[in-house]
């Protein structure tokens, strides 16, 4: 089963790191990814540019509105995502807990929709049916 590990952190803390601290964090993150690759759990990773580059879209009553930056007011911003292959949620949590950035924020671990995966709650089951129906037409 595939799991998204969504990384959140405080951008002001990241900005305050020295070059040496930032380089060390990147080296640890690269080592974590290499370990995931060696163990066969790695699918993909992508970091995100600063939340200052984000644009949030909302459409209500047919009118599109855009807002600069992330929509939610929070100290932690979405920083990146890694997709893992794991046998279950417990293994995905174990693997994600080794990411070096966990000390600087939080990681949300969530199952992805997929062909083999069976959604566990009713809302996700409805969404999976809708996705399957629209992709078959």
Beta strands, then each sheet from edge to edge (+ up, - down):
strand 1: 2-9
strand 2: 42-47
strand 3: 55-60
strand 4: 63-68
strand 5: 77-85
strand 6: 105-111
sheet 1: 2+ 5- 1+ 6-
sheet 2: 3+ 4-
end
